[in-house]
């Protein structure tokens, strides 16, 4: 898989609260990903996936985060929390 982060990435908890936010960096990434399926009676009944999230995070500049990036992430998370509270 490959791509470019051009927009914010916000993760939410199961309850709908903002968990984490990653502001866009404009950087590209490329990573490996594999999927395994178990079939039963012609249907998928189990699925496993493996991907290199740590490698992607490093390529996008999320890790190690610079002080400037941490500040941007905090501002994005605060904005996302306000949107959740306002019902947007």
N, C-alpha and C positions, 0 to 999 in steps of 0.2 A: 504494500500500500504506500502511496506517496501523496503529498498534498502541500498546501500552504495555509497557515493560520491567518485568515483575513478578518475574522470577527471574534468577539468574546466567546469563551467557553465557560458556562456556568453549570455546576453540578448541584443537585438538590437531594435532600434526604427523602426517605420514604414518606415522611409526614409533610413534605412540601417546603421545608425550610431550606434556605441557601446554605450549602455545605462548603463550596469552594468556588473561586472564580479566577479565570486566567485571561488577562487582557491579550488582544492580538499582538503578535510580534512581527507579522509579515514574512517570517522565515519559512523556508520549505523543510520538509522532512521526508524520509523514506525509511520504511521498516518492513520486517518480515512478519507474516501472520499465517497461521495454519489452523485448519478446522478439521475435527474428526466427528463422524456421525456413526451411531449404531442404529441399525435398521431392524425392525420387527414387523413381519407381515406386510412388507412393502412400504412401511412408513418410518419416518425418523422418530425414535423414542428417546434418544440421548444425543447431546451435542456438547463437545468440548472445544475450546478455542485457546490459542496461545499467541500472544503478540508481544512485541518489545516496547512497552509503554515507557520504560526508563530511557531507552535510546531515543524515542520520540521527544520526550521531555527535555533531554539534553540538546537535541538538535534545534528545538523551538526556543531555547533560551530560558526555559522554566527552571532548570537546574544547572549549576547552582544559580540561584536568583541574585540579581544585582539589587542594591538598595533601591534604585529607581524603579525596577520592576516590582519589587515588593510593595512600594507605595502605590503604583498603578493597580496592583491586584487588590489592595485594601480598599481603594476608591471604587473599583468595579464591584466588589462584594457588597459594600455599603449601598451602592446604587441598586444592585439586584435585590437586596433585603427591602429597600424602600418600595420597589415595584411589587414585591410579594405582599407586603403589608397593605398597599393601596389596591390590591386586587387586579393588577394589570396582567 
